[in-house]
Amino acid sequence: MKDGYSAYKTANVDTSDQGKLIVIAYDVAIKHCKLAIEKFSDKTKIEERTKHLFKVQDAITELMSALKMDAGDIAKNLYMLYDYMLRRVVHANAHNEPGCIEEILVYLNDLRSAWKEAIVQLKGASAQGESSQPGSITMTG
């Protein structure tokens, strides 16, 4: 059963467009932020909290690596925001400050919503016959 699920997950990722993969990275980061926040109040759960925060860092790093830096100021600004979020995750873990994770959770949720909207708009434009390239989502705002 586990092998079938692994194959499904791999096939799902392999067939996803870049926008969907970005949303998946946000979903992972958001999920593990929430799980980590639950562990801050229990000092016996530091190892579990740290594992969740490492997953948050991995997801944010994936988002950073997906940026096309030649796309302009939006990519550069997102890179700086992702870098800030990574530093806040490290700070939260080192200083036992869940507020840092709650802060970046707000950013992650907002950015995820923006990407979802951009994907819908891109699909709508494609359906109307406008030319667009996969993975070239432009965010404004």
C-alpha positions in Angstrom: 0.0 0.0 0.0 2.8 2.4 0.9 4.5 1.8 -2.5 1.3 2.7 -4.3 1.0 5.9 -2.4 4.6 6.8 -3.1 4.1 6.2 -6.8 1.0 8.4 -6.7 2.9 11.2 -5.0 5.8 10.9 -7.4 3.4 10.9 -10.4 1.5 13.9 -9.1 4.7 15.9 -8.6 6.1 14.8 -12.0 3.0 15.9 -13.9 2.5 19.2 -12.0 3.2 22.5 -13.5 5.6 24.9 -11.8 2.7 26.9 -10.3 1.3 23.9 -8.6 4.7 22.9 -7.3 5.1 26.3 -5.8 1.7 26.0 -4.1 2.7 22.6 -2.8 5.9 24.1 -1.3 3.7 26.7 0.5 1.4 24.0 1.7 4.4 22.1 3.2 5.8 25.2 4.9 2.4 26.2 6.3 1.6 22.7 7.6 4.9 22.4 9.4 4.7 26.0 10.8 1.4 25.0 12.4 2.8 21.7 13.7 5.9 23.5 15.1 3.9 26.2 16.8 2.0 23.4 18.7 5.4 22.1 20.1 6.8 25.4 21.4 4.9 25.2 24.8 6.2 21.7 25.6 9.9 21.6 26.4 9.9 17.8 25.9 9.0 18.3 22.2 12.0 20.4 21.2 13.3 17.7 18.8 9.9 17.4 17.1 9.6 21.1 16.8 13.1 21.3 15.3 12.2 18.6 12.7 9.1 20.6 11.7 11.1 23.8 11.5 13.7 22.1 9.3 10.9 21.1 6.9 9.7 24.8 6.9 13.3 25.8 6.0 13.5 23.2 3.2 10.2 24.4 1.7 11.2 28.0 1.8 14.6 27.1 0.3 12.7 25.4 -2.5 10.6 28.5 -3.1 13.8 30.5 -3.2 15.4 28.2 -5.8 12.3 28.4 -8.0 12.6 32.1 -8.4 13.7 33.4 -11.7 15.9 36.3 -10.6 16.1 37.8 -14.1 12.3 38.4 -13.8 12.8 41.7 -12.1 12.0 43.3 -8.8 9.3 40.9 -7.8 11.7 38.0 -7.8 14.3 40.0 -5.9 11.7 41.1 -3.3 10.5 37.6 -2.8 14.0 36.4 -2.4 14.6 38.9 0.3 11.3 38.0 2.0 12.2 34.3 1.9 15.6 35.0 3.3 14.0 37.0 6.1 11.6 34.1 6.8 14.5 31.6 7.0 16.3 33.8 9.5 13.1 34.1 11.6 12.7 30.3 11.6 16.3 29.9 13.0 15.7 32.7 15.5 12.4 31.1 16.7 14.0 27.8 17.2 17.1 29.1 19.0 15.2 31.5 21.2 12.0 29.5 21.7 9.9 32.3 20.2 6.7 30.9 18.5 5.7 34.5 17.5 8.4 34.4 14.8 6.7 31.4 13.3 3.3 32.9 13.6 4.6 36.0 11.8 6.0 34.0 8.8 2.8 31.9 8.8 0.9 35.1 7.9 3.3 35.8 5.0 3.2 32.2 3.8 -0.6 32.2 3.8 -0.8 35.5 1.9 1.8 34.4 -0.7 0.1 31.1 -1.2 -3.2 32.9 -1.8 -1.6 35.2 -4.3 0.0 32.2 -6.2 -3.3 30.4 -6.3 -5.0 33.5 -7.7 -2.2 33.9 -10.3 -2.6 30.3 -11.4 -6.3 30.7 -11.8 -5.7 33.9 -13.9 -3.1 32.2 -16.0 -5.4 29.2 -16.7 -8.2 31.6 -17.6 -5.9 33.5 -20.0 -4.8 30.2 -21.5 -8.4 29.1 -21.9 -9.2 32.3 -23.8 -6.4 31.7 -26.2 -3.9 34.3 -24.9 -0.3 33.2 -25.2 1.4 32.3 -22.0 4.3 30.1 -21.1 4.0 27.5 -18.4 5.9 28.5 -15.3 6.0 32.1 -16.2 3.5 33.4 -13.7 3.9 37.1 -13.1 2.7 38.4 -9.7 1.8 42.0 -9.1 0.8 43.7 -5.9 
